Amino acid sequence: MDRSIRRAPLLFLLVMFSVTAPEWLLPQHVFAGSCTPTPWDEIGPFYRPNAPQRNKIGSGYLLSGTVRSSKDCSPIRGARIEVWQTARNGSYDDAHRATLFSDNQGRYRLETDYPGGYAQRPSHIHILVDVRGHQGLVTQHYPRKGDRKARFDLVLEPENDTAGAAKGRTGDLVTPGRKP
């Protein structure tokens, strides 16, 4: 029997595994070169530094993901992630602010309430990410109505990558711990 024919089933299984397997089972080189940086979004008028360190600020909605480098899609551990959002009634309060950190595999997890909308804004969760060696990021997650959980990976550009500076966004980041 031809050797290439015997390898076909193995190749098929490998391809199917890489398409359907959870990302934590796959080797990092599978992601290499495919990480587009997370888009910036406005910081909004309600940011306040020094949110309490916690990963639960409500219940009913679970936001999780992995913080990655856009350079090679590698996970970034120890990234400081600040979140703030409205309560279900649409008002901002201290109960819906948190600081959390990505774990050794770059993962984060936030249990919260589904954010209430206000004015003409859709429901959203503000996110500020900061870690040494990468450009800071301010973005927002927009939950889909009816969802109880979502995955939102945060992909950061390395500090030495001139692509981020060309966007003129580096001055937009509010340094955690300092007043804007």
Residue, then its C-alpha position, 0 to 999 in steps of 0.5 A: m500500500d502506498r505510504s501517502i494513502r496510509r497517512a491520509p487518515l492521520l492527516f485528516l484527523l490532525v486537520m479536524f482536531s486543529v479546527t475543532a479542538p479548544e485552543w488550550l489543547l493546540p500548540q502555540h505555533v498554530f496561532a502564530g501570525s494570526c492575532t489581529p490587535t484588539p481595536w481601541d474604543e473610547i475610555g468613556p467619562f466614567y473611568r476611575p482608577n484603582a478599582p478593587q481587585r476581584n473577578k466577581i462584580g455580579s452574576g448572570y454574565l460570564l466574560s472570559g478570554t485570553v490576553r495575547s501578544s499580536k507579535d506571535c499570539s503567545p499568552i501574556r501572563g500578569a496583565r492588569i485588566e480594569v473593568w467598569q460597567t453600569a448596573r442593571n439599571g443603567s447607572y455606573d457605581d463602585a460595585h461594578r468596577a474591578t481589577l483582575f489579572s491574567d493567569n499564567q496562561g494569559r486567561y482571565r474570567l469576570e463574573t458580572d451582571y448583564p450591563g444595563g444600557y443608558a441613553q442611546r448606548p448599547s450595553h457594554i463593559h469598559i476594559l483597560v489592559d496594561v502590562r509591561g512590554h506591550q502598549g496599553l489598550v482601552t476597549q469595550h465589550y458589547p454583549r449580545k442580547g440574551d447571551r449569558k457568557a462571551r469570550f473576548d480575547l484581548v490582543l496587545e501590540p508590543e511596545n516596540d511595534t510602531a503600528g500602534a504609535a502610528k494610530g496616535r492612540t498611545g496618549d489616549l491610555v489612562t495610566p492605572g493608578r493616576k487620575p485622567 
